[in-house]
Amino acid sequence: MSGNPSRREMGVLALAGLASLAAPGRAFAADPVKIRIAWSVTPAQIAPIMTLPPGVTKHAGKSYVLDPIRVPGSGATLTALGAGELDIAPMTFIQLGPAIQNAGMNDLRIVGDEFRDGYEDYNTNEYMVLKDSDIKEVKDLKGKIFATNGIGGGQDVFARVMLRKHGLEYPRDYTIIEATFPNMRAMLAEKKAHLVIGVKPFTEDPSFKGIARTLFTQKEAVGTSDMVFLTARASYIEKNRAVLVDFFEDYIRATRWFMNPANHAAAVEIVATYTKVPAQRLGWIFTKRDFYRDPNGAPDVAGLQTNLDMLKDFKFLKADLEIKKYVDLSLIEEASKRIK
């Protein structure tokens, strides 16, 4: 018998290969696809820890390998996405409009959600000054220095909206400098800035609480907002749809696991180990003292439209933007259906 396969054998092999490629509902690849996803702070963003709960993520390491990449803020994230250095980019509504209207990223799609600020009685970010500061009201920030995590990012513009409501305009009335979230306390303590952004877990540090007080909150500035959502480009979605459904199935499973009160002690231990923050300072995570996360990973599209309309009113957007044109929820919808 010859060592070469017959035409009939070759045909059977070919059909078998096509059948395996056509298997519905799951990604097929010789090697897992690397998914580069950005994040700035955890546990607000679960990307860097989502694969750590044992047995929760079913497809990690099989159809995909997650590569969480830390970036300082949404402005830098947008730049990295535009340069092709990211596959999934968390973004705020502040960045979405300019990305589409100014950078021409018309293929940008909102594909999932991370967390919402100020939803019902869940957490909201704080804008903080020294306890002994003479800044008692927002109008007292005239001539002062505001430290943001990234110029042009979400927290930066939220503060500008609040200051504008009180008659203060940048750069006429105040100065903006940049600092990372972990350095906000030092910026305030050393009086290098008069107003800083307070985000958890850093505001849970007793030394931060000891010197700072809240001047206003993000919710007071802009109301409830879908703070951070996940985006990808249409061509990437089309090329990697099956893998992305696998990823979002895992993402939804992980979100629900972290939010389940029965897993709270284990969740605290995971975050404490990853962030090197003492567990006793993390009791607030994944509770109502934390941000709200949709259990199906779904963004608040109507709320995002309201936020974008607000930006247009404040001249941060040059034209109206219809958000529904840039939303693709098919990935999370298919992923959610898989979960019993």
PyMOL commands that set and color helices and strands:
alter all, ss='L'
color gray80, all
select helices_A, chain A and resi 7-21+74-82+93-101+138-141+154-165+181-189+202-204+206-211+218-222+234-239+241-259+261-275+279-281+301-313+323-326+330-338
alter helices_A, ss='H'
color red, helices_A
select strands_A, chain A and resi 33-39+64-70+89-91+108-117+126-130+145-148+175-178+195-198+212-217+225-233
alter strands_A, ss='S'
color yellow, strands_A
deselect
rebuild
show_as cartoon
